[in-house]
Amino acid sequence: GCATAPAPLRGEFPAIDPVDGATHAGTFVRWGGTIAAVEPGAGHTCFQVVGRPLGADARPIDGDRTTGRFLACREGFYDPAVFAQGRELTVTGRIDGTEDREIGAYLYRHPRVDADRIYLWPERRDTVIYPPAYRPWYW
């Protein structure tokens, strides 16, 4: 079957990765990845995200490939117990500049997205496939 993005994530978006986002301020993007940190503030919540390529359904593709880190901030409180480190999310919004943050001892420039949509994906479940049972009797 065909994979389509959930309704809040549909639309046309430029092919800009977070690693190149600093030079595209004001551009409306759809980015996704794995939550590295959640920072509730006064009236808003920011997510630090390890960017991942998105599939046809706008869900981050599982794997070791990254498109660069980014920050996504939105008004309101998003509970860090639900939006936990390691969960996958996809956001849409406008690139609103950059913010320098340390990752360990490394100073990393994060493009910042003023998010209008935050979409938390259901956790992936491992699928176990059992081989067919051996049946020695053919009748």
N, C-alpha and C positions, 0 to 999 in steps of 0.2 A: 504494500500500500504506500501511498504518498504520505510524507510527513509534513505537517503544517504547524506553524507557530501558534501558540495560544493567542486568542483575540487581542489581549492588551499589548502583545509584542509584534503584531503584524505591521507591515509597511516597508517602504524602500529606505535603505540606509546606505551611506557611502562605505566603501571598503577601506576603512581607516582602523588600524590596530592601535591599542593604547600606547605602544612604544613610540608611535608617531603622533599621538594625540596633542602633544604640547604645541605643535605648529598649526593646529586646526581649531583654535578657540572659536566658539560660536556655532560650531557644526553640530547638528543633531545626529546622535549615534545610537547604536544598539550593541552593547558589549556584555560579555558574561564571563563567568569563571568561578573560582572557588574562594569562599570567604576566608581571609587571613586574619581579620580583626573586625570587631564591631565597636563603635564608639558613640554611645548615646550622649547627646549634648542638651543644652537648654533649648528645647523646641525643635530639635532635629536629630537625626542619626546619620553617621557616616560609616560606610563600609570600606575597608581596605580589601581589594580583590586581586587575586592572582589571575590575570586574564587568560582565557583559553579560547581557541577557535570555536565558533558556533556551528552546530549542525543545521540541517534544513528546517528543523523544528525550533530553532533558536536556543536550544539547550547546549550548554558547554560540552564539548567532546572530551570524554575521559581520556587521560593519558598524561605524558610528561611534557608535551609541547605547551609553551606559554606564549602569549602575545604581549606580555609586559603587565606590570601592575598598574592599577588605577584606583582612585577614590570615587565613590558614588555617595552623594549626600541627598537626603530628602527630609522634608518636614515631618514631624511626628516621632513617636517612640516605637522602635523596633526592638523587641526583647532579645538580648544576646543569648538567652537560653534556647530560643527557637531558631534565630538566625545565627547558628553556632559556627565556629571555626570548622572548615572542611565542607560545609554545605555549598551546593551550587546555586547560583542566582544569575539572572539576566536582568539588565537594566536598560532603559531608554532615557535619553535626556540630552541636554546641550552641554558641550565641553565648556567649562567655566574657568579656564586658566590652569595653573599647576600649583602643586604644593610639594616642597622638599621635605622628605622624612627619612630618618635613619632606619635601615634594615641591618641589624647588627651594628657594625662600624661603618657601613657603606651608606653614603648619602644618595638617595634615589629620588628622582623627580617624578612625581605621580601626576598625570593629568587628572583633573577633577571634573566630575560630571554632576551637573545640577539635575538630578533624576526626577522624572515625572512618573516613572513606573519602576517598581522593584518587584521582581517575580522570583519567588523562592521555589525551587524545584523539589518534588518529592524525592526522598532518599532512594538511591538505586538499591535494588534487591538482587542478590546473587541468585541465578537460576540454576537449579540442579537438574541435569538430564540423566535419567537412569536408563541403562541399556535394557533392551527387551529381555524378559525372563527366558531362561533356557528351558525348553520343553522337549524332553527326549521322546515323547509319544506323539505320533503324527495323527492318530485317530481321534 
